Amino acid sequence: MKKSRMLMQAGVLGLSLMATGVMAAVSASEAAKLGTTLTPMGAEKAGNADGSIPAWTPMAKNAGTADAKGFLSNPYGNEKPLFTITAQNVEQYKAKLAPGQYAMFKRYPETFKMPVYPSHRGATVPDEVFAAIKQNATSTKLIGEGNGLENFQTAVPFPIPQSGMEVIWNHITRYRGGSVTRRVTQATPQPNGSYSLVYFQDQFVFRDKMKDFDPKNPGNVLFYFKQSVTAPARLAGTVLLVHETLDQVAEPRQAWIYNAGQRRVRRAPQVAYDGPGTAADGLRTSDNLDMFNGAPDRYDWKLEGKMEMFTAQDSYKLDSPSLKYADIIKAGHINQDLARYELRRVWHVVATLKPGQRHIYAKRDFYIDEDTWQAAVIDHYDGRGQLWRVAEAHAQNYYDKQVPWYALETLYDLQSGRYLALGMKNEEKQAYEFGFTATTADFTPAALRQDGVR
């Protein structure tokens, strides 16, 4: 990334986190910027100089309406694209694209496009989450060479980050509604566009939303995740259970799989790092889910700074229940006519595989949205240094619940011409259901067998 592409880096050290001890939190005077010059989440509150990126304005919970199934109306449905980036004009916009996005125009010059709309910055979370983030700013510290957190609560430990490792921890721990149950689909199209769907039923609960959570003894678990495959029939009944730990080096992620055919529960240490993703036909790794998840210990993380970039945002059109999955899944990439891009500020973090460590991705370039701490784009490089896979998230604000998240995750394999699309729910009977309640007993290996009954 050329230095000329970087914006102001005030307060950013631009260094890889290499410390072996504890990384200090910011001072009270620095934290006082949250809610003043910075948003309560840590983004620059002001827009950019020419107004193409507006100032942050919290989105109202009644910005639109929710239908009987929970799907949200598009608050920006009357807007038209300002312009569309195509293979014919991409060179003039290259400075505001990730290399992976640029490569998609070269790989699919006839079909790949990016409709660019007016930018809106409305992502917000409940007030109590903002309060926890502000407290984290002065109290949360990195421990264990950056692989764990101390004095952390709720979400976003480092709203004013000083290193690449801190930015990645913000993505890993960002607010996703506290708890949710959802039914989503995954497609892995062939180069000619043919595909079959895999259906998942997910339950996802952060520790402080558990009925039996003890704040005086929080333990090392960050969240609990359970995923059941419900279709097709050959995969139905398989259930994955994950206890995601805060310090995965001191206490590695705990995972189990119930195999319906064998009717057995087994430990699943392969559900981590570059272990194969569930029913993904080899197109994603375990740590590709949610764009990136899991322990950061195999990489060195360098904070390059902040830049302006076109990213997929406010994806209400793509998430519409009026669409069929066949409307979205096309050969080579999703139907880009349904996508919406906006100019945003992102943090650029480069992850380089440490000497002696192994992973199929030797380098990853992360572009993290400043308003939500969500990864917007991640470029993945193979051991030869070749750009291999391009992950792009189509984000939206679930404004009625004050939850920034994704409508769809895509992972494009530039070498094979195949891709993975995960998170579609357009044809399902219910959208995301936030506020799911549970106890730790619901997320034990003993509970898997019952969940896996066909």
N, C-alpha and C positions, 0 to 999 in steps of 0.2 A: 504494500500500500504506500503510495507516494505521500511524502510529508505534506504536499500541497493540498491533499484531500482531507487533512485533519482540521477540525475546528478548534476553538479555544480549549485548552487543557488545564485551566486554572484549578488547582487543588488536586491534580492527577499526577502521580509520580511516574507513570508510564514505565513501570518496571515489572519484571517477572517476580512473583513471590518466591523467594529462595530462603527465607528465614527459617531457622530451625526451632525457634521458640514461639512465644506468644506475640501476635500482632496486636498493637494497641488500638483501642477504639478512638474515635475523634473526640475533641474537646467539647465542652458545653457551649462555647462560643461558636464553634463550627456547627454543632447540632441546631443552634438557634436559627440557622438559615432555613431549616425545614419549615415550610408553611409561610415563608417570607419570600426570599429570592429564589428559593427552591420549592418545589411542590412537597407535600408531606411524604411523598414516596422517594424524593431525592432528585427529580428531574429539574432542568432549568425551567423556571416558571414562565419566563418571557419567550416570545416567538423569536424568529430569526430576523435579520436586518431588513430583508425585502418583503417580509410578511407571508412568504410561501409556507412557512411553518408558523401557526398561530400560537398565542399564549395559551397555557393550560386553563381550561374552564371545566370544572367537574360536571359530568353528565348526570342529569336528573334521573331518578328512579322511574319517573313516568315519561321518559323521553319518547316512548312508544307504547305499544300495547302487547300483551301476551295472549295468545289464543288458548283454547281449551287444553291443548297438549303442551303448552308451555313455550311454544315457538314465538320468537320476538318479531315484531314488525320492524321495518327498516326506517329509522329516523331520517335517513338521507336518500330515500328512494326516488326523490324528484331530481336529484343532481345528475348531471351529465359529465362525462370525462372532459377534463381540460385538454388532454391530448392522449395519444396512444403511442407507446414505444413499440417499434417493430424492428425487424432485421434491417430495414432500409434506412432508419434514422437512429439506430442504437448508438452510433459513435458519438453523437452529440450529448448523450446522456450517460456515457460510460463512467464518468467520474462519480456518479451517484448510484452506481450498481455494484453489487458484490461480484467478484470474478465468476462465481457460479451462476449468477443470474445472466451475466454477459454470455457465458458459455451456452446457456439454453437457447439464446438467439442464434448462435452459430450451429448448434446441433439440430434445431428445428426452425430454419429460417422462413418457412412458408406458413407455419401455424402458431408459433409462440409469439405472444404479444403481452403488453402490460398496459391496461387502461389506467391512466392516472387521474384521480379525482381531487377535489379540494380536500385539504388536510383538516382533521378534527382531532383535538387532544382532550378527551373527556374521561379517560380511565380513572376510576376511583374505587375505593374500598370502604368498608364501614369505619366509622370514627374510632372505634376501639382498636382496630387494626393499625390505623395511622398512629395512634398513641403508643402502641407496642413498638412500631418501627422507630419512632423518635427515641424511645427508651433504649432500644437496641443500639442506636448510633453511639451512645456514650458508654455502653456496658458490654456489648458482645465482642468477643475476641476469638481469633483463630488459634487453635491449639494443634499439637501433633503435626508440625510442619504444614499447617494449613488444611489438614484433612478432617478437622472437627471444629465444633463451635462450643464456646463457653458463655454462659449467661445469656442465652438466646430465648426469645419468646415469639410465638405466633408466626411471623413472616419477616422477610427482608432484613437480615442482620446488619447490612452495611449500606444504608441509603446514601452515604457520601463515601464511595469506595476509593481506596488508595492503591489497589492492585488488581490484576486480572483475576486472581483467586477469589477475591471478595466479590467481584462482579458475578462470577459463576455461582457462588453461594447464594447470591440474591435470586438468580434464576431457579436454583434447586429448591429454595425455601419459599418462593413467592406465594402470595395468597391466591388460593383457588377455591374460595368459598368455604373452607374449613372441612366440609364433607359433601360428597355427592354420590348419587347412584345414576348410572347412565347405561344406555344400550346404544352401541355404535358399531359401525361396519368398517371393514378393511378390504381393499382391493389391491391386487398386484398384477396389473395388466401386462399381457404379452406385447411385443413391439407393434403388432397389428391391431391392438386395442381390445382383443378378447380377454375376458376376465371372469372370475367367479368371486363371490363375496364370502367373507368370514364374519360372523356376528359375535360380538362380545357383550357380556353383561358385567359391568365394572362396579365395584364399591371402593370408595377412596375416602379415608378419614384421617385427618391430622390428629395428633395425640391429644391436643387440648380440647377436642370436640368429643372425645370418648366420655361416656357417662361416668366411668370409674377413674378418670384422670385425676391424679394427685399433684397439684402444682408444687407442693413441697418436696415431692420425690418424682420428678418428671421422667427419669431414666434416660436411655440413649435412643429410644425410638422416635423418629420424626413423624412418620405416618404409617398407616396400615392400608394395604392394597390387596383386593381380591378380584380376580378376573376369571369368569366362566366363559368357555366357548359354547355357544348355543346352536350354531349351525356353521357348516354343513354337517350332515349326520355322521360322517366319518371322523369328525373332530369333536362332536358334541359331547359334553360331559367332562372334558378336561378342565381342571380348575387350577389356577396359579394363585398362591398366597405369598405375599411379601411383607416382611417387617423391615421398613427402611430405617436404617440407623443414621444418627447424626455423625458419628465418627466410625466410618466403615473400615478403617484400618485397625483401630483398637478392637472393634467388634463388627466383623463383616456383616453385610446384608444377610438376613435370614430368609430363605425362600423354600417353598415346598410345592410339589405338583401332585394332584390327584389324577391318576390315569383311569378313565372309566373302563377301558377294556380289561385292565388288570385288577381294577378295584383296589388299588393300593396307593397310599400316600408316601411319597419319597422326598428326601431333601433334594434341592435343586441348586447346587452351587454354580451351575452354568448360567443361571439367570443373573448375569452381571457382565460388565465390560463388553467384550465383543462376542459373548455367547449369542447364539441365534435368537432372534426375536420370535415371539409366538406366532405360528402359522403364517410367517412372512415370506416363505419360499426363498429364503436366503437373501432377501433384499434389505433387511435391517438387522442391526445388532440389538442386544438388550438395552444398551445405553443410548440408542437412537429414539426410544420412546419418550414422548414429551419433549422432543427435539434433543434433549440431553438429560440424563439422570445418572445418579449413582456417585461412587467415590471419585474424586478428582486426582487421586494420588499418582496415576501413571503418567501424567503430563506436567510439563512446566507451563505456567500460564503467564503470558505477557500482555499487559495492558497497553495497547497502541494509542488509545485516546478516543475521541468522539468525532463523529462525522455525520453528514446529512446523507440520507439514502432513501430510495423508493422501496417501501415494504408493504406487504399485503395486510390491510387494516379494514376495520368496520365491515366485516365480511357477511353482512346480513343477507345479501342477495344469494351468496353461495350456500347459505344455511337454510334457505327457504323450504318449507314443507311442500311447496308447489312443484319442486323439482323431483325428478326421478334420478336414481343413481346413474342411469344410462345417460342422463343429460350432463353429468359431471365428468365421468370417466371416458376419456378419449385416447387415441393412440399417441404415445410419446409423452403426454402430459395431460393435466386436467383441462377442461374447457375454460380457456382464459377469458372468454367473453363474460364469464360469471365472476371473475376476480375483480377486486378493487385495490388499487395501490395508492398510497399517499406518501408525500415527502415527510420523513420523520428524522429525528436525531437518534443515533444508535451508538452504543459503546462497542468498540472493536477490540476483541481479545483473541490472541493467537495461542493455541494449545499445541505444544510440540512434545512428542513422545520422549520420555526420559531414557537415557542410555541404560540398557539392560532390561527395560520393560518391553512387553509385547502387546500389540493391538493391531488390528487390520488397518486402522487409520493412523498413519504416521504423523499427520498434522491436521488440525481442525481450526478453521477461522470462524469465530462466533461474532454475530452482529446482534446485539441485545438492545431491544427497545428501551429508551430511557424512561418512559412513562410507566411501564409495567414490569420491567426486568424480565420480560419474556424474550427468549431467543426468537428472532424474526427470520434469520437466514443463518445456516451453518454450511460452510464448504468443507468437504472431506477429501483428504489427499492420501494416496496409497504410498507404499514403501519406496516407490521410485520417484516420489515427488509429483506425480501426475494428479490433476484434479479428477476425482472419481465420482463422488456423489454430492448432490446439492439438495439440502433440506430447506424447505420453505414453509413457514407456518402462516396460515390465513387466520388472523386474529379478529376477535370481536369483543365488545363489552357486553356482558350479560347485565344490562343496566338495571333491570328490576331487582337483581340480587347484589349489585355492586361487586361483580366478579369479572376481572379481565381474564380471558382464556382464549383457547383456540376453537375455531369452527372446523378446521381441517388441517392436518399435517401431511405434507408431501415429502417424498425422498426420491429424487431422480438419479438414476444410474446412467451417467453419460457414456459409459463404455458398452453396456448391454442394450441400451435403448428401452429398458423397462423402468418401472417406478412403482412406488407404494403410496397409496392414499389411505390415511387412517383417521377415523373420527366422524365420518359421515353419519348423519342421523335423520336425513330428510324424509325417509319413508317410514320411520319408526313411529310407534304409537304414542311416545312420550319424549319430550326433550329432556335436557339435564334436570334432575331433581336435587336441588341443593337442600341442605339441612338434614341429611341422612343421619340417624342416630344409631349408636351401637355400643357394645362393651368389648373389652379385649377378648372375652370368651367367644365372640363371634368371629374372631380372627386367629383361631388356633388350628393346628394341623388336624385335631379331632373333628373340627367343624367342616373340613373339606369334603369328607365322604358324602355327607347329606347334600351339600351344594352340587356335587357331581352326578347325582342320580339323573338318568336320562328320562 
